[in-house]
Amino acid sequence: MKIANPRYDVTLKALLSDPDIARGIAELFLGRPVEAVAFTSQESVIRDPRTKRVALRRLDFSAVVTFAEGDHRQVILEIQAQRQRGDTMRFRLYLASQLTREHEIMSAGIRRKIMLPVVPIYILGYEIGAGEGAALPAVIHVERRCRCAVTAQPFSERPDFIEALTHDAFIIQIPRLAAEADALEGSALGRFSLLFNQRNADPADPRLLEVDESLAAGDHLLDRILGYLSRLGADPEHAEKMTEEEQSYRLWEANFGDILHELERSKATALEERRLREEERRLREEEREKTRRAVVALHEAGHSPGRIADLLKVATAEIAAILGNADD
């Protein structure tokens, strides 16, 4: 059967708009029952640096996943059909922006804003180890293993500190799929990954893939995905969107690839500067809070504002302001 090629952003966006398919795909990667998935796609616009007109649009995919047990993850999905200058930098920038993003989550009947553990999924049209002499598997799971550094005893607990600062990841290397097809057909995640096998591209129209329906035998999720992609493949309007996406990428890379790399580097520098400013602000706030607590404690212990100023090396006006607020 012919299906729309899912390596296109517009195809993936359409596919993930189906809640049941989005939930099923999240369960494939995360390996746990999922209660709900709130998938969003955010369009990134890159402008021609000379004319300031829109030259390239990218779709970034992100989802808040709610597990049956009530905890949450944020899944981000990046698809890059061809290696481009600045890829790794762009991935790092997007990952950094998502790691600091706060989500409104309902927990125990209380709505609160929190930063969620992030699980990135990269679907790449090139091999990540090719230039280093490494032939890595087609589907890779980068999985955290926590253990005692002294005894090597593993532990399964994941306190907020570890969840906030480390993450698992998945990588699908499209060029490796054909060689590993037989092995991949043995698992649900492997069969899903095979949908991106570009060896199945229609020679007359690479926007379409020719897929054997037997791939979905006994796999309800994959059967549903194939049906959805088949309908997209027969839709002339969707075909036009894929054509526009392909032309846009080729035009940009041919004319502005080097400029894009410099833009990504500039963004990285700006992001690091912002991070440092936020860290400085946080440290100042912590220092002010320490001073406030010390002033209040010394005041309650019977010290005069003048004595407190001498002990803490703080201006008397600041002490008066702190004590005034404490009285309120």
C-alpha positions as CSV (number, residue, x, y, z in Angstrom):
1,M,0.0,0.0,0.0
2,K,1.1,3.6,-0.6
3,I,1.4,5.9,2.4
4,A,2.5,9.5,2.9
5,N,6.1,9.7,3.8
6,P,6.3,10.4,7.5
7,R,9.8,12.0,7.3
8,Y,8.0,15.2,6.3
9,D,7.1,17.6,9.1
10,V,3.6,18.2,7.7
11,T,2.9,14.4,7.6
12,L,4.1,13.9,11.2
13,K,2.1,16.8,12.4
14,A,-1.1,15.4,10.8
15,L,-0.4,11.9,12.2
16,L,0.2,13.2,15.8
17,S,-3.1,15.2,15.6
18,D,-4.9,11.9,16.2
19,P,-5.1,11.5,20.0
20,D,-5.1,7.7,20.0
21,I,-2.2,7.5,17.6
22,A,-0.2,10.0,19.7
23,R,-0.9,8.1,22.9
24,G,0.1,4.8,21.2
25,I,3.4,6.2,19.9
26,A,4.2,7.7,23.4
27,E,3.6,4.2,24.9
28,L,5.9,2.6,22.3
29,F,8.8,4.7,23.3
30,L,8.2,5.2,27.0
31,G,7.2,1.6,27.7
32,R,4.4,2.5,30.1
33,P,0.6,2.9,30.0
34,V,-0.2,6.4,29.0
35,E,-3.4,8.1,30.2
36,A,-3.3,11.2,27.9
37,V,-1.0,13.0,25.5
38,A,-1.2,16.8,24.8
39,F,0.8,17.1,21.6
40,T,1.6,20.5,20.1
41,S,3.7,21.6,17.2
42,Q,5.4,24.9,17.3
43,E,6.5,26.6,14.0
44,S,9.9,28.1,14.0
45,V,10.4,30.8,11.3
46,I,13.8,31.5,9.8
47,R,14.0,34.7,7.7
48,D,16.3,35.6,4.8
49,P,18.9,37.7,6.5
50,R,19.0,40.0,3.5
51,T,15.3,40.6,2.8
52,K,13.9,39.6,6.2
53,R,11.2,37.6,4.4
54,V,10.3,34.1,5.7
55,A,12.7,31.6,4.0
56,L,12.2,28.5,6.0
57,R,9.6,27.1,8.4
58,R,10.3,24.3,10.8
59,L,7.9,22.4,13.0
60,D,9.1,21.4,16.5
61,F,7.0,18.7,18.2
62,S,6.4,18.6,21.9
63,A,4.0,16.6,24.1
64,V,3.1,16.5,27.8
65,V,2.5,12.8,28.6
66,T,0.4,11.8,31.6
67,F,1.0,8.2,32.8
68,A,-1.7,6.0,34.2
69,E,0.0,6.4,37.6
70,G,-0.4,10.1,37.4
71,D,3.2,11.3,36.9
72,H,4.2,13.2,33.8
73,R,7.0,13.5,31.1
74,Q,7.6,15.9,28.3
75,V,8.5,14.3,25.0
76,I,10.1,16.3,22.3
77,L,10.4,14.9,18.8
78,E,12.9,16.2,16.2
79,I,13.0,14.9,12.6
80,Q,15.9,15.8,10.4
81,A,15.7,14.2,6.9
82,Q,19.2,15.4,5.8
83,R,22.3,16.3,7.6
84,Q,22.6,20.1,7.7
85,R,25.2,22.4,9.2
86,G,24.3,23.4,12.7
87,D,22.0,20.4,13.4
88,T,23.6,19.5,16.7
89,M,23.6,23.1,17.8
90,R,19.9,23.5,16.9
91,F,19.0,20.3,18.8
92,R,20.9,21.5,21.9
93,L,19.2,24.9,21.7
94,Y,15.7,23.4,21.5
95,L,16.5,20.9,24.2
96,A,17.7,23.7,26.5
97,S,14.6,25.7,25.9
98,Q,12.4,22.8,26.8
99,L,14.4,21.8,29.9
100,T,13.6,25.3,31.4
101,R,10.0,25.3,30.3
102,E,7.3,25.2,33.0
103,H,4.0,23.3,32.4
104,E,0.7,23.7,34.3
105,I,0.0,20.3,35.8
106,M,-3.0,19.2,37.8
107,S,-1.7,17.0,40.7
108,A,-3.8,15.9,43.7
109,G,-6.4,18.4,42.7
110,I,-4.0,21.3,42.7
111,R,-2.8,23.1,39.6
112,R,0.8,24.1,39.7
113,K,3.6,25.0,37.4
114,I,6.6,22.6,37.2
115,M,9.5,21.7,34.9
116,L,9.0,18.1,33.7
117,P,11.6,15.4,32.9
118,V,12.3,15.6,29.1
119,V,12.6,12.6,26.8
120,P,13.8,13.6,23.3
121,I,13.3,11.5,20.2
122,Y,15.5,12.1,17.2
123,I,14.6,10.7,13.8
124,L,17.6,11.3,11.6
125,G,18.1,10.8,7.9
126,Y,21.8,10.1,8.4
127,E,24.1,8.0,10.6
128,I,25.4,9.7,13.8
129,G,28.5,7.6,14.0
130,A,29.4,7.4,10.3
131,G,32.2,9.9,10.5
132,E,33.8,8.2,13.5
133,G,33.9,4.7,12.1
134,A,31.0,3.5,14.2
135,A,28.1,1.5,12.9
136,L,25.5,2.0,15.5
137,P,22.1,0.3,15.7
138,A,19.2,1.7,13.8
139,V,17.1,2.3,16.9
140,I,19.0,3.5,19.9
141,H,17.7,4.0,23.5
142,V,20.1,6.2,25.6
143,E,19.0,5.1,29.1
144,R,20.1,6.4,32.4
145,R,21.5,4.0,34.9
146,C,21.8,5.2,38.5
147,R,24.1,3.5,40.9
148,C,26.2,4.2,44.0
149,A,29.6,5.4,42.8
150,V,31.4,3.5,45.6
151,T,29.6,0.1,45.7
152,A,28.2,0.1,42.2
153,Q,24.8,-0.8,43.7
154,P,22.0,0.3,41.4
155,F,18.9,2.1,42.6
156,S,15.6,2.9,40.9
157,E,14.6,6.1,42.8
158,R,14.4,9.3,40.7
159,P,14.4,12.4,42.9
160,D,13.5,15.7,41.3
161,F,17.2,16.7,41.1
162,I,18.1,13.8,38.9
163,E,15.0,14.1,36.8
164,A,15.6,17.8,36.2
165,L,19.2,17.5,35.2
166,T,19.5,14.2,33.3
167,H,17.4,12.6,30.6
168,D,16.9,9.5,28.5
169,A,16.7,9.7,24.7
170,F,15.8,7.8,21.6
171,I,17.5,8.0,18.2
172,I,16.2,6.4,15.0
173,Q,18.8,6.3,12.2
174,I,16.9,6.1,9.0
175,P,19.8,4.8,6.7
176,R,20.2,1.8,9.1
177,L,16.6,0.6,8.9
178,A,16.8,-1.4,5.7
179,A,19.8,-3.5,6.9
180,E,18.1,-4.3,10.2
181,A,14.5,-4.7,8.9
182,D,14.2,-8.4,9.8
183,A,15.3,-7.8,13.4
184,L,13.2,-4.7,13.8
185,E,10.0,-6.5,12.6
186,G,10.1,-8.5,15.9
187,S,9.1,-5.5,18.1
188,A,6.4,-2.9,18.0
189,L,8.9,0.0,18.3
190,G,11.0,-1.6,15.5
191,R,7.9,-1.9,13.2
192,F,7.0,1.7,13.8
193,S,10.6,2.8,13.0
194,L,10.4,0.9,9.7
195,L,7.7,3.4,8.6
196,F,10.6,5.8,8.0
197,N,12.6,3.4,5.8
198,Q,13.3,5.5,2.7
199,R,14.3,2.4,0.7
200,N,10.5,2.0,0.3
201,A,10.1,5.4,-1.3
202,D,8.2,5.4,-4.6
203,P,10.9,6.0,-7.3
204,A,8.4,8.2,-9.2
205,D,7.3,10.2,-6.1
206,P,9.5,10.2,-2.9
207,R,6.6,11.9,-1.1
208,L,5.1,8.4,-1.0
209,L,6.3,5.1,0.5
210,E,5.3,1.6,-0.6
211,V,4.7,-0.5,2.5
212,D,3.7,-4.1,2.8
213,E,0.5,-4.3,4.8
214,S,1.7,-7.5,6.5
215,L,4.0,-5.3,8.6
216,A,1.0,-4.3,10.7
217,A,-0.4,-7.9,11.1
218,G,-1.6,-8.2,14.7
219,D,-0.5,-4.7,15.5
220,H,-3.6,-2.5,16.1
221,L,-1.6,0.7,16.5
222,L,0.5,0.2,13.4
223,D,-2.6,-0.8,11.4
224,R,-4.3,2.5,12.4
225,I,-1.1,4.5,11.5
226,L,-0.9,2.9,8.1
227,G,-4.6,3.7,7.4
228,Y,-4.1,7.3,8.4
229,L,-0.9,7.7,6.3
230,S,-2.6,6.0,3.4
231,R,-5.4,8.6,3.4
232,L,-2.8,11.4,3.6
233,G,-1.0,9.9,0.7
234,A,-4.1,10.0,-1.5
235,D,-4.8,13.6,-0.6
236,P,-3.6,16.1,-3.3
237,E,-3.6,19.0,-0.9
238,H,-1.3,17.2,1.6
239,A,1.0,16.2,-1.3
240,E,1.3,19.9,-2.2
241,K,2.3,20.7,1.4
242,M,5.0,18.0,1.3
243,T,6.3,19.5,-2.0
244,E,6.5,23.0,-0.5
245,E,8.3,21.7,2.5
246,E,10.9,19.9,0.4
247,Q,11.5,22.9,-1.9
248,S,11.8,25.2,1.1
249,Y,14.6,23.1,2.7
250,R,16.5,22.7,-0.5
251,L,16.4,26.4,-1.3
252,W,17.5,27.4,2.2
253,E,20.4,24.9,2.4
254,A,21.6,25.9,-1.1
255,N,21.6,29.6,-0.3
256,F,21.8,30.1,3.4
257,G,23.2,27.0,5.0
258,D,26.4,28.8,6.3
259,I,24.3,31.7,7.5
260,L,22.0,29.4,9.4
261,H,24.9,27.8,11.2
262,E,26.1,31.3,12.3
263,L,22.6,32.1,13.4
264,E,22.4,29.0,15.6
265,R,25.8,29.8,17.1
266,S,24.5,33.3,17.9
267,K,21.4,31.9,19.5
268,A,23.6,29.6,21.6
269,T,25.6,32.5,22.9
270,A,22.5,34.5,23.7
271,L,21.0,31.5,25.5
272,E,24.1,31.1,27.6
273,E,24.1,34.8,28.4
274,R,20.5,34.6,29.5
275,R,21.2,31.6,31.6
276,L,24.0,33.4,33.4
277,R,21.8,36.4,34.0
278,E,19.1,34.2,35.4
279,E,21.6,32.5,37.6
280,E,23.0,35.8,38.9
281,R,19.4,37.0,39.6
282,R,18.7,33.7,41.5
283,L,21.8,34.1,43.6
284,R,21.0,37.7,44.4
285,E,17.5,36.7,45.5
286,E,18.9,33.9,47.7
287,E,21.4,36.3,49.3
288,R,18.6,38.8,50.0
289,E,16.5,36.0,51.6
290,K,19.5,34.9,53.8
291,T,20.0,38.5,54.8
292,R,16.3,39.0,55.6
293,R,16.2,35.9,57.8
294,A,19.4,36.9,59.6
295,V,18.0,40.4,60.3
296,V,14.8,39.0,61.6
297,A,16.5,36.5,63.8
298,L,18.9,39.0,65.3
299,H,16.1,41.5,65.9
300,E,14.1,38.8,67.7
301,A,17.2,38.1,69.8
302,G,17.1,41.7,71.0
303,H,19.7,43.3,68.9
304,S,19.2,46.9,67.8
305,P,19.1,47.9,64.1
306,G,22.5,49.6,64.5
307,R,24.1,46.5,66.0
308,I,22.5,44.3,63.3
309,A,24.0,46.7,60.6
310,D,27.5,46.3,62.1
311,L,27.2,42.5,62.4
312,L,25.9,41.9,58.9
313,K,27.6,44.8,57.1
314,V,24.2,46.0,55.8
315,A,22.9,49.5,55.5
316,T,20.5,50.6,58.3
317,A,18.0,51.7,55.7
318,E,17.8,48.1,54.3
319,I,17.4,46.7,57.8
320,A,14.6,49.2,58.6
321,A,12.9,48.1,55.4
322,I,13.2,44.4,56.3
323,L,11.9,44.9,59.8
324,G,9.1,47.1,58.5
325,N,7.9,44.3,56.1
326,A,8.3,41.8,58.9
327,D,6.0,43.8,61.2
328,D,3.4,44.0,58.4
